[in-house]
Amino acid sequence: MAMSISSSVTNLPKISTPSDMNFPTSTVNVLPHLNELRDKWRQQNFTFTKDQQDQYDMLVQARRERVRWFYETSRVQVGPKVTKKVEEVQEDQDD
């Protein structure tokens, strides 16, 4: 009676574009890895090894895709924040 997990995973719908996703989960932890690589880059006299450069390029591309997804789904503030001033109306109280 053991149930196979792989059979339920293969039945998932395929996502064709980033706008079809509710949340791009594959690029969630990009920034900490980028910061870690930048620290290594500083420690290594401002040079990357070939593997580090490939990883950095991949992470930057993933970050750009994530930011593009935020713009496509209108989850980014565009332009200045405009607040409406609400004038308080004081009522005259007759005592």
Residue pairs with C-beta under 8 A, 6 or more apart in sequence:
15 21
18 24
18 65
18 68
18 69
18 72
19 69
19 72
19 73
21 69
24 65
24 66
24 69
26 62
27 62
27 63
27 65
27 66
30 59
30 62
30 63
30 66
31 63
33 55
33 59
34 56
34 59
34 60
34 63
37 48
37 52
37 55
37 56
37 59
40 48
40 52
41 47
41 48
41 52
41 56
48 56
70 76
